[in-house]
């Protein structure tokens, strides 16, 4: 693999790389950067935590012309948390070249103040689809139509949560020569159609199979039965020692409820989801950057794309409707050749989801934490065969009977014998049911007699 010294970067880009203390590009960076600098449209399929953010920031750094006070690059993320995180990474670009002007354009920031700050157009815009569209198309104060470098980060999440129409509205007003890069964990069909509309001679870089980043994950099913997710989490937390444990819920309401119940039971944690106020989200992002908490409770949309370092354990509270999201949840651990653990807390209603994931190659162990120890349960879906199943034994004898001489019609006779055994079993079952019903009727008669009703 190359080192960054092998690239013919300008001095500002070299300084940006040096400030980040990078020596070698990650596989996704090595694959994307050369083509991005040449101007190719790129679809990059890659997980979070593989270095993909700098796979698009480094080419932007190389291309920005600070003598032109106009928007030259736009980076769109599905959530303000992810946009903030990218913005934080981009601050090193300003340290490398103080003439670069970068603006964060998201909800949760005072709009009037944001409009005032746009009297001079930034070189780079980082933000969310709705707010960029608002300031560009509705207010007319942000001129992203001068942009020639456009990045969609976590593109499938932008589609999943209904923001693709806003992105479409923005892109429709941009120049045809626009270079587009889309980074995504999956490429659904609707996203393919959108990318085809705006990309020209695009190339696809699929890093899913890169061995250095293939997660090594132990998937453990933990039954909830009649208990809540928070009760199970409080039970199992003494059974493992996480550096960072990501707890993922299906909805923001569920995440909020779990976080509240865990806090009430003395567990210190960080909470990230769409139900937080703007101030709470900013504080959460600050704490996340400083890694002040061991436990992080989040939803899929809030956790996806956030570069949380050192996740050793994931707790999936149930299973999402789209099972690909479970793959992404569990894939937040076990990175860079290290082992990780995903505890999947389940109820009976999750049976179909679990079986589907098993058919897709995920191997679950089945365990419970009891009396201070992890104890293995029977494999998920295990059904004990009835003891002394005489019918099955009789059929087995017929099927395995050795004939010294094979007579004509032996298959037909064997089939008839099996049918006879099954009919006998059916008759015995009917007889037992009749006896059971007779007993019940006699019992009822005795009760009525004792009451004097007969």
Secondary structure as UniProt FT lines:
FT   HELIX           4..6
FT   HELIX           11..19
FT   TURN            20..21
FT   HELIX           27..38
FT   STRAND          42..45
FT   TURN            48..49
FT   HELIX           52..63
FT   TURN            66..67
FT   STRAND          73..77
FT   HELIX           80..96
FT   TURN            98..99
FT   STRAND          102..105
FT   TURN            107..108
FT   HELIX           111..117
FT   TURN            118..119
FT   STRAND          124..128
FT   HELIX           129..133
FT   HELIX           134..138
FT   HELIX           144..146
FT   STRAND          149..153
FT   HELIX           155..160
FT   TURN            161..162
FT   HELIX           164..171
FT   TURN            172..173
FT   TURN            176..177
FT   STRAND          179..184
FT   HELIX           189..198
FT   STRAND          203..206
FT   TURN            208..209
FT   HELIX           211..213
FT   STRAND          216..223
FT   TURN            225..226
FT   HELIX           229..236
FT   HELIX           237..239
FT   STRAND          244..249
FT   HELIX           252..264
FT   TURN            265..266
FT   STRAND          269..272
FT   TURN            274..275
FT   HELIX           278..290
FT   STRAND          295..299
FT   HELIX           300..303
FT   TURN            304..305
FT   TURN            309..310
FT   STRAND          311..317
FT   HELIX           324..330
FT   TURN            331..332
FT   TURN            336..337
FT   STRAND          339..346
FT   HELIX           348..350
FT   HELIX           351..359
FT   TURN            360..361
FT   STRAND          364..370
FT   TURN            371..372
FT   STRAND          373..376
FT   TURN            380..381
FT   TURN            387..388
FT   HELIX           390..400
FT   TURN            408..409
FT   HELIX           410..450
FT   TURN            451..452
//
